[in-house]
Amino acid sequence: MMQHLFFAPAHITSNRWLQAFPSAQMSDVVPTRVGASDVVWLLLRDDLSFTHIKNLSSIGARVIAMTAIESPQEARRALEAGASGYVHYLAIPQVLEQVAQVVAAGGMWLGADLMRQLVLATARILPAVETPQADLSQLTSREKAVAELVAAGNSNKEVARELDITERTVKAHLSAVFAKLQVRDRLQLVLVLSNNTGA
């Protein structure tokens, strides 16, 4: 069974962590051993934090780096160290749940703004990298609309509001899109759609 383990200084916490994961464990001491299905949420504090990420990911843990101030440079360092996600430590419970779902499925999570920056930077730095062409004709019109809004950086809630559907329906459409286009996460979806639209 998946356990969520939050590691942060005792004076820094958020009730939202327990709202998202009622059985989560919290500590200010980073573990040296974790279960294979555990998700470790680690608040970044200093250079040692990146060492912790590297050590935990090397033993198979899925690590999500939490931050007080989001920055592309810090996100890059966390991902290079082995983190599967990067999120603000005060993110709302629904976002934390989405992060956990994406990471549990083997994907990578970044906030919408950072994802946009990463995609644009990747396009500038590695213009020769080929992203597989996807057959968008296999998507229904609603799936395509959901995919395009998600690729533009919208949250599931924002997509639901824009299309006047429920978040549950957005998740269902997004799962179908991922399966049909053979992508694992939102970042890969952005890259595939960018390649197919010539953006």
PyRosetta script that sets phi, psi and omega in degrees:
from pyrosetta import init, pose_from_sequence

init()
pose = pose_from_sequence("MMQHLFFAPAHITSNRWLQAFPSAQMSDVVPTRVGASDVVWLLLRDDLSFTHIKNLSSIGARVIAMTAIESPQEARRALEAGASGYVHYLAIPQVLEQVAQVVAAGGMWLGADLMRQLVLATARILPAVETPQADLSQLTSREKAVAELVAAGNSNKEVARELDITERTVKAHLSAVFAKLQVRDRLQLVLVLSNNTGA")
pose.set_psi(1, 136.0)
pose.set_omega(1, -178.4)
pose.set_phi(2, -70.1)
pose.set_psi(2, 131.3)
pose.set_omega(2, 176.7)
pose.set_phi(3, -116.3)
pose.set_psi(3, 138.5)
pose.set_omega(3, 177.2)
pose.set_phi(4, -102.2)
pose.set_psi(4, 123.7)
pose.set_omega(4, -176.9)
pose.set_phi(5, -117.3)
pose.set_psi(5, 118.6)
pose.set_omega(5, -179.0)
pose.set_phi(6, -104.7)
pose.set_psi(6, 128.1)
pose.set_omega(6, -179.9)
pose.set_phi(7, -123.8)
pose.set_psi(7, 116.0)
pose.set_omega(7, -177.8)
pose.set_phi(8, -157.3)
pose.set_psi(8, 159.0)
pose.set_omega(8, 175.3)
pose.set_phi(9, -56.1)
pose.set_psi(9, 147.3)
pose.set_omega(9, -175.2)
pose.set_phi(10, -55.6)
pose.set_psi(10, -31.5)
pose.set_omega(10, -177.0)
pose.set_phi(11, -83.7)
pose.set_psi(11, -5.6)
pose.set_omega(11, 178.3)
pose.set_phi(12, -115.5)
pose.set_psi(12, 115.5)
pose.set_omega(12, -179.9)
pose.set_phi(13, -152.3)
pose.set_psi(13, 172.9)
pose.set_omega(13, 177.0)
pose.set_phi(14, -147.3)
pose.set_psi(14, 130.3)
pose.set_omega(14, 176.0)
pose.set_phi(15, -62.0)
pose.set_psi(15, -21.6)
pose.set_omega(15, -178.1)
pose.set_phi(16, -65.4)
pose.set_psi(16, -27.6)
pose.set_omega(16, 179.0)
pose.set_phi(17, -60.7)
pose.set_psi(17, -46.6)
pose.set_omega(17, -179.6)
pose.set_phi(18, -75.5)
pose.set_psi(18, -26.0)
pose.set_omega(18, 175.3)
pose.set_phi(19, -66.6)
pose.set_psi(19, -39.3)
pose.set_omega(19, 179.6)
pose.set_phi(20, -75.1)
pose.set_psi(20, -40.1)
pose.set_omega(20, -175.2)
pose.set_phi(21, -135.1)
pose.set_psi(21, 85.0)
pose.set_omega(21, -174.2)
pose.set_phi(22, -55.6)
pose.set_psi(22, -27.7)
pose.set_omega(22, -178.5)
pose.set_phi(23, -98.4)
pose.set_psi(23, 13.6)
pose.set_omega(23, -178.8)
pose.set_phi(24, -62.3)
pose.set_psi(24, 149.1)
pose.set_omega(24, 175.1)
pose.set_phi(25, -104.7)
pose.set_psi(25, 142.5)
pose.set_omega(25, -179.5)
pose.set_phi(26, -126.2)
pose.set_psi(26, 142.7)
pose.set_omega(26, -179.4)
pose.set_phi(27, -157.9)
pose.set_psi(27, 159.1)
pose.set_omega(27, 174.2)
pose.set_phi(28, -102.7)
pose.set_psi(28, 4.7)
pose.set_omega(28, 178.6)
pose.set_phi(29, -112.0)
pose.set_psi(29, 121.2)
pose.set_omega(29, -178.9)
pose.set_phi(30, -74.5)
pose.set_psi(30, 130.6)
pose.set_omega(30, -177.2)
pose.set_phi(31, -75.2)
pose.set_psi(31, 159.4)
pose.set_omega(31, 173.7)
pose.set_phi(32, -101.5)
pose.set_psi(32, -14.4)
pose.set_omega(32, 177.7)
pose.set_phi(33, -135.2)
pose.set_psi(33, 137.8)
pose.set_omega(33, 176.2)
pose.set_phi(34, -140.2)
pose.set_psi(34, 161.7)
pose.set_omega(34, 178.1)
pose.set_phi(35, -72.6)
pose.set_psi(35, 155.7)
pose.set_omega(35, -176.4)
pose.set_phi(36, -61.4)
pose.set_psi(36, -29.7)
pose.set_omega(36, -177.8)
pose.set_phi(37, -98.8)
pose.set_psi(37, 3.2)
pose.set_omega(37, -177.5)
pose.set_phi(38, -75.7)
pose.set_psi(38, 148.6)
pose.set_omega(38, 173.8)
pose.set_phi(39, -113.2)
pose.set_psi(39, 124.1)
pose.set_omega(39, -178.3)
pose.set_phi(40, -102.9)
pose.set_psi(40, 122.0)
pose.set_omega(40, 176.9)
pose.set_phi(41, -103.7)
pose.set_psi(41, 114.4)
pose.set_omega(41, -172.2)
pose.set_phi(42, -120.1)
pose.set_psi(42, 120.4)
pose.set_omega(42, 178.2)
pose.set_phi(43, -76.8)
pose.set_psi(43, 123.8)
pose.set_omega(43, 179.9)
pose.set_phi(44, -73.1)
pose.set_psi(44, 129.5)
pose.set_omega(44, 180.0)
pose.set_phi(45, -124.4)
pose.set_psi(45, -42.6)
pose.set_omega(45, -174.9)
pose.set_phi(46, -156.2)
pose.set_psi(46, -171.7)
pose.set_omega(46, -178.7)
pose.set_phi(47, -60.2)
pose.set_psi(47, -30.5)
pose.set_omega(47, 179.7)
pose.set_phi(48, -62.4)
pose.set_psi(48, -29.6)
pose.set_omega(48, 178.7)
pose.set_phi(49, -58.3)
pose.set_psi(49, -39.6)
pose.set_omega(49, -179.1)
pose.set_phi(50, -70.5)
pose.set_psi(50, -31.4)
pose.set_omega(50, 174.6)
pose.set_phi(51, -66.2)
pose.set_psi(51, -41.7)
pose.set_omega(51, 177.1)
pose.set_phi(52, -59.7)
pose.set_psi(52, -43.9)
pose.set_omega(52, 179.5)
pose.set_phi(53, -60.0)
pose.set_psi(53, -46.6)
pose.set_omega(53, -179.3)
pose.set_phi(54, -60.1)
pose.set_psi(54, -45.2)
pose.set_omega(54, -178.6)
pose.set_phi(55, -65.6)
pose.set_psi(55, -44.6)
pose.set_omega(55, -178.8)
pose.set_phi(56, -67.1)
pose.set_psi(56, -41.7)
pose.set_omega(56, -180.0)
pose.set_phi(57, -69.2)
pose.set_psi(57, -28.3)
pose.set_omega(57, 179.4)
pose.set_phi(58, -69.5)
pose.set_psi(58, -21.3)
pose.set_omega(58, 177.5)
pose.set_phi(59, -100.1)
pose.set_psi(59, 13.6)
pose.set_omega(59, 173.4)
pose.set_phi(60, 95.2)
pose.set_psi(60, 2.3)
pose.set_omega(60, 179.9)
pose.set_phi(61, -73.9)
pose.set_psi(61, 147.2)
pose.set_omega(61, 171.8)
pose.set_phi(62, -93.5)
pose.set_psi(62, 116.7)
pose.set_omega(62, -174.1)
pose.set_phi(63, -110.5)
pose.set_psi(63, 132.4)
pose.set_omega(63, 174.2)
pose.set_phi(64, -114.7)
pose.set_psi(64, 118.5)
pose.set_omega(64, 179.5)
pose.set_phi(65, -80.9)
pose.set_psi(65, 130.4)
pose.set_omega(65, 176.3)
pose.set_phi(66, -109.3)
pose.set_psi(66, 148.4)
pose.set_omega(66, -176.8)
pose.set_phi(67, -140.1)
pose.set_psi(67, 156.4)
pose.set_omega(67, 175.8)
pose.set_phi(68, -90.0)
pose.set_psi(68, -28.5)
pose.set_omega(68, 179.5)
pose.set_phi(69, -135.9)
pose.set_psi(69, 111.9)
pose.set_omega(69, -177.5)
pose.set_phi(70, -70.9)
pose.set_psi(70, 137.4)
pose.set_omega(70, 174.4)
pose.set_phi(71, -149.2)
pose.set_psi(71, 143.3)
pose.set_omega(71, 179.9)
pose.set_phi(72, -59.8)
pose.set_psi(72, -36.9)
pose.set_omega(72, -178.6)
pose.set_phi(73, -65.6)
pose.set_psi(73, -44.5)
pose.set_omega(73, 179.8)
pose.set_phi(74, -66.9)
pose.set_psi(74, -40.5)
pose.set_omega(74, 178.8)
pose.set_phi(75, -60.0)
pose.set_psi(75, -44.4)
pose.set_omega(75, 179.6)
pose.set_phi(76, -61.7)
pose.set_psi(76, -43.7)
pose.set_omega(76, 178.4)
pose.set_phi(77, -61.2)
pose.set_psi(77, -41.6)
pose.set_omega(77, -179.5)
pose.set_phi(78, -64.5)
pose.set_psi(78, -44.1)
pose.set_omega(78, -179.6)
pose.set_phi(79, -67.3)
pose.set_psi(79, -39.9)
pose.set_omega(79, 177.5)
pose.set_phi(80, -63.4)
pose.set_psi(80, -31.3)
pose.set_omega(80, 179.6)
pose.set_phi(81, -76.1)
pose.set_psi(81, -15.6)
pose.set_omega(81, 177.4)
pose.set_phi(82, 121.5)
pose.set_psi(82, 4.8)
pose.set_omega(82, 178.8)
pose.set_phi(83, -67.2)
pose.set_psi(83, 148.2)
pose.set_omega(83, 177.3)
pose.set_phi(84, -98.3)
pose.set_psi(84, -6.9)
pose.set_omega(84, -179.4)
pose.set_phi(85, -160.7)
pose.set_psi(85, 163.1)
pose.set_omega(85, -178.9)
pose.set_phi(86, -146.7)
pose.set_psi(86, 120.3)
pose.set_omega(86, -173.0)
pose.set_phi(87, -150.0)
pose.set_psi(87, 153.4)
pose.set_omega(87, 176.3)
pose.set_phi(88, -68.9)
pose.set_psi(88, 139.2)
pose.set_omega(88, -174.8)
pose.set_phi(89, -69.3)
pose.set_psi(89, -15.2)
pose.set_omega(89, 177.7)
pose.set_phi(90, -101.4)
pose.set_psi(90, 18.5)
pose.set_omega(90, 178.3)
pose.set_phi(91, -58.8)
pose.set_psi(91, 148.5)
pose.set_omega(91, -178.4)
pose.set_phi(92, -69.1)
pose.set_psi(92, 156.7)
pose.set_omega(92, -177.1)
pose.set_phi(93, -52.9)
pose.set_psi(93, -39.3)
pose.set_omega(93, -179.3)
pose.set_phi(94, -62.6)
pose.set_psi(94, -37.8)
pose.set_omega(94, 178.3)
pose.set_phi(95, -68.7)
pose.set_psi(95, -42.9)
pose.set_omega(95, 178.4)
pose.set_phi(96, -58.8)
pose.set_psi(96, -40.3)
pose.set_omega(96, 178.6)
pose.set_phi(97, -64.9)
pose.set_psi(97, -40.1)
pose.set_omega(97, 178.0)
pose.set_phi(98, -64.5)
pose.set_psi(98, -42.5)
pose.set_omega(98, 178.3)
pose.set_phi(99, -57.2)
pose.set_psi(99, -48.7)
pose.set_omega(99, -178.2)
pose.set_phi(100, -60.9)
pose.set_psi(100, -40.5)
pose.set_omega(100, 179.9)
pose.set_phi(101, -64.1)
pose.set_psi(101, -44.9)
pose.set_omega(101, -179.2)
pose.set_phi(102, -63.5)
pose.set_psi(102, -46.8)
pose.set_omega(102, -178.6)
pose.set_phi(103, -65.8)
pose.set_psi(103, -40.8)
pose.set_omega(103, 179.2)
pose.set_phi(104, -62.7)
pose.set_psi(104, -29.7)
pose.set_omega(104, 179.7)
pose.set_phi(105, -85.2)
pose.set_psi(105, 4.5)
pose.set_omega(105, 178.5)
pose.set_phi(106, 90.6)
pose.set_psi(106, 7.9)
pose.set_omega(106, -179.8)
pose.set_phi(107, -91.1)
pose.set_psi(107, -174.4)
pose.set_omega(107, 180.0)
pose.set_phi(108, -125.7)
pose.set_psi(108, 141.2)
pose.set_omega(108, -178.4)
pose.set_phi(109, -116.7)
pose.set_psi(109, 131.2)
pose.set_omega(109, 168.8)
pose.set_phi(110, -136.5)
pose.set_psi(110, 152.0)
pose.set_omega(110, 174.5)
pose.set_phi(111, -63.0)
pose.set_psi(111, 160.4)
pose.set_omega(111, -174.7)
pose.set_phi(112, -57.0)
pose.set_psi(112, -46.4)
pose.set_omega(112, -178.3)
pose.set_phi(113, -64.3)
pose.set_psi(113, -43.8)
pose.set_omega(113, 179.5)
pose.set_phi(114, -66.9)
pose.set_psi(114, -36.0)
pose.set_omega(114, 178.4)
pose.set_phi(115, -63.0)
pose.set_psi(115, -44.4)
pose.set_omega(115, 178.4)
pose.set_phi(116, -59.0)
pose.set_psi(116, -46.3)
pose.set_omega(116, -179.6)
pose.set_phi(117, -61.6)
pose.set_psi(117, -41.7)
pose.set_omega(117, -179.2)
pose.set_phi(118, -65.7)
pose.set_psi(118, -42.4)
pose.set_omega(118, 179.7)
pose.set_phi(119, -64.3)
pose.set_psi(119, -44.8)
pose.set_omega(119, 179.6)
pose.set_phi(120, -64.4)
pose.set_psi(120, -41.4)
pose.set_omega(120, 179.0)
pose.set_phi(121, -64.6)
pose.set_psi(121, -40.9)
pose.set_omega(121, 179.6)
pose.set_phi(122, -63.4)
pose.set_psi(122, -41.7)
pose.set_omega(122, -180.0)
pose.set_phi(123, -63.7)
pose.set_psi(123, -36.4)
pose.set_omega(123, 179.5)
pose.set_phi(124, -74.9)
pose.set_psi(124, -42.5)
pose.set_omega(124, -174.4)
pose.set_phi(125, -78.7)
pose.set_psi(125, -38.2)
pose.set_omega(125, -175.4)
pose.set_phi(126, -122.4)
pose.set_psi(126, 62.6)
pose.set_omega(126, -176.9)
pose.set_phi(127, -64.8)
pose.set_psi(127, -21.8)
pose.set_omega(127, -177.5)
pose.set_phi(128, -85.4)
pose.set_psi(128, -9.4)
pose.set_omega(128, -179.7)
pose.set_phi(129, -67.4)
pose.set_psi(129, 129.4)
pose.set_omega(129, -178.0)
pose.set_phi(130, -96.9)
pose.set_psi(130, 126.3)
pose.set_omega(130, 173.2)
pose.set_phi(131, -97.9)
pose.set_psi(131, 134.5)
pose.set_omega(131, -178.1)
pose.set_phi(132, -55.7)
pose.set_psi(132, 140.5)
pose.set_omega(132, 174.2)
pose.set_phi(133, -70.9)
pose.set_psi(133, 140.0)
pose.set_omega(133, 178.7)
pose.set_phi(134, -116.7)
pose.set_psi(134, 145.6)
pose.set_omega(134, 178.4)
pose.set_phi(135, -87.0)
pose.set_psi(135, 93.5)
pose.set_omega(135, -177.6)
pose.set_phi(136, -70.5)
pose.set_psi(136, -15.6)
pose.set_omega(136, -179.6)
pose.set_phi(137, -66.7)
pose.set_psi(137, -18.6)
pose.set_omega(137, 179.1)
pose.set_phi(138, -77.9)
pose.set_psi(138, -8.7)
pose.set_omega(138, 177.9)
pose.set_phi(139, -86.0)
pose.set_psi(139, 143.7)
pose.set_omega(139, 172.0)
pose.set_phi(140, -71.6)
pose.set_psi(140, 165.9)
pose.set_omega(140, -179.9)
pose.set_phi(141, -61.4)
pose.set_psi(141, -36.3)
pose.set_omega(141, -179.7)
pose.set_phi(142, -71.9)
pose.set_psi(142, -40.1)
pose.set_omega(142, 177.3)
pose.set_phi(143, -62.2)
pose.set_psi(143, -41.0)
pose.set_omega(143, 179.6)
pose.set_phi(144, -64.8)
pose.set_psi(144, -40.7)
pose.set_omega(144, 178.8)
pose.set_phi(145, -63.2)
pose.set_psi(145, -43.7)
pose.set_omega(145, 178.0)
pose.set_phi(146, -62.4)
pose.set_psi(146, -45.8)
pose.set_omega(146, -179.1)
pose.set_phi(147, -59.3)
pose.set_psi(147, -44.6)
pose.set_omega(147, -178.2)
pose.set_phi(148, -65.8)
pose.set_psi(148, -40.6)
pose.set_omega(148, 179.4)
pose.set_phi(149, -68.3)
pose.set_psi(149, -39.7)
pose.set_omega(149, 177.6)
pose.set_phi(150, -65.7)
pose.set_psi(150, -42.8)
pose.set_omega(150, 179.5)
pose.set_phi(151, -64.2)
pose.set_psi(151, -23.9)
pose.set_omega(151, 177.6)
pose.set_phi(152, -81.3)
pose.set_psi(152, -1.2)
pose.set_omega(152, 175.8)
pose.set_phi(153, 99.2)
pose.set_psi(153, 9.8)
pose.set_omega(153, 179.8)
pose.set_phi(154, -79.1)
pose.set_psi(154, 145.5)
pose.set_omega(154, 174.6)
pose.set_phi(155, -76.1)
pose.set_psi(155, 166.5)
pose.set_omega(155, 177.1)
pose.set_phi(156, -57.5)
pose.set_psi(156, -39.3)
pose.set_omega(156, -179.7)
pose.set_phi(157, -64.0)
pose.set_psi(157, -42.8)
pose.set_omega(157, 179.3)
pose.set_phi(158, -65.3)
pose.set_psi(158, -40.2)
pose.set_omega(158, 178.1)
pose.set_phi(159, -63.0)
pose.set_psi(159, -44.5)
pose.set_omega(159, -179.9)
pose.set_phi(160, -59.0)
pose.set_psi(160, -44.2)
pose.set_omega(160, -179.9)
pose.set_phi(161, -65.3)
pose.set_psi(161, -43.1)
pose.set_omega(161, -178.3)
pose.set_phi(162, -63.7)
pose.set_psi(162, -40.0)
pose.set_omega(162, -176.1)
pose.set_phi(163, -96.7)
pose.set_psi(163, -0.4)
pose.set_omega(163, -179.8)
pose.set_phi(164, 56.9)
pose.set_psi(164, 48.6)
pose.set_omega(164, 175.6)
pose.set_phi(165, -132.9)
pose.set_psi(165, 173.0)
pose.set_omega(165, -179.4)
pose.set_phi(166, -83.0)
pose.set_psi(166, 159.1)
pose.set_omega(166, 176.1)
pose.set_phi(167, -61.9)
pose.set_psi(167, -34.0)
pose.set_omega(167, 178.6)
pose.set_phi(168, -61.8)
pose.set_psi(168, -40.4)
pose.set_omega(168, 178.4)
pose.set_phi(169, -67.5)
pose.set_psi(169, -39.0)
pose.set_omega(169, 176.5)
pose.set_phi(170, -58.6)
pose.set_psi(170, -47.4)
pose.set_omega(170, -179.9)
pose.set_phi(171, -59.9)
pose.set_psi(171, -40.9)
pose.set_omega(171, 179.8)
pose.set_phi(172, -64.3)
pose.set_psi(172, -45.8)
pose.set_omega(172, 178.6)
pose.set_phi(173, -63.2)
pose.set_psi(173, -41.1)
pose.set_omega(173, -178.5)
pose.set_phi(174, -65.0)
pose.set_psi(174, -39.9)
pose.set_omega(174, 176.6)
pose.set_phi(175, -61.2)
pose.set_psi(175, -41.9)
pose.set_omega(175, 178.7)
pose.set_phi(176, -65.2)
pose.set_psi(176, -40.7)
pose.set_omega(176, 178.8)
pose.set_phi(177, -62.2)
pose.set_psi(177, -47.9)
pose.set_omega(177, 179.5)
pose.set_phi(178, -57.5)
pose.set_psi(178, -43.8)
pose.set_omega(178, -178.5)
pose.set_phi(179, -66.6)
pose.set_psi(179, -46.8)
pose.set_omega(179, -177.1)
pose.set_phi(180, -67.4)
pose.set_psi(180, -37.6)
pose.set_omega(180, -178.5)
pose.set_phi(181, -91.9)
pose.set_psi(181, -3.3)
pose.set_omega(181, 179.7)
pose.set_phi(182, 56.0)
pose.set_psi(182, 51.1)
pose.set_omega(182, 174.4)
pose.set_phi(183, -117.4)
pose.set_psi(183, 154.6)
pose.set_omega(183, -175.8)
pose.set_phi(184, -97.7)
pose.set_psi(184, -28.8)
pose.set_omega(184, -173.3)
pose.set_phi(185, -153.0)
pose.set_psi(185, -179.7)
pose.set_omega(185, -175.2)
pose.set_phi(186, -65.9)
pose.set_psi(186, -37.0)
pose.set_omega(186, -179.8)
pose.set_phi(187, -63.2)
pose.set_psi(187, -45.3)
pose.set_omega(187, 179.1)
pose.set_phi(188, -64.3)
pose.set_psi(188, -36.2)
pose.set_omega(188, 177.1)
pose.set_phi(189, -62.1)
pose.set_psi(189, -43.5)
pose.set_omega(189, 178.6)
pose.set_phi(190, -59.4)
pose.set_psi(190, -46.1)
pose.set_omega(190, -178.6)
pose.set_phi(191, -63.4)
pose.set_psi(191, -43.5)
pose.set_omega(191, -179.8)
pose.set_phi(192, -64.6)
pose.set_psi(192, -45.7)
pose.set_omega(192, -179.4)
pose.set_phi(193, -67.9)
pose.set_psi(193, -36.8)
pose.set_omega(193, 177.5)
pose.set_phi(194, -61.7)
pose.set_psi(194, -40.8)
pose.set_omega(194, -179.1)
pose.set_phi(195, -67.9)
pose.set_psi(195, -35.7)
pose.set_omega(195, -177.4)
pose.set_phi(196, -79.3)
pose.set_psi(196, -22.5)
pose.set_omega(196, -179.8)
pose.set_phi(197, -99.0)
pose.set_psi(197, -8.2)
pose.set_omega(197, -179.3)
pose.set_phi(198, 78.0)
pose.set_psi(198, 14.6)
pose.set_omega(198, -178.9)
pose.set_phi(199, -75.0)
pose.dump_pdb("model.pdb")
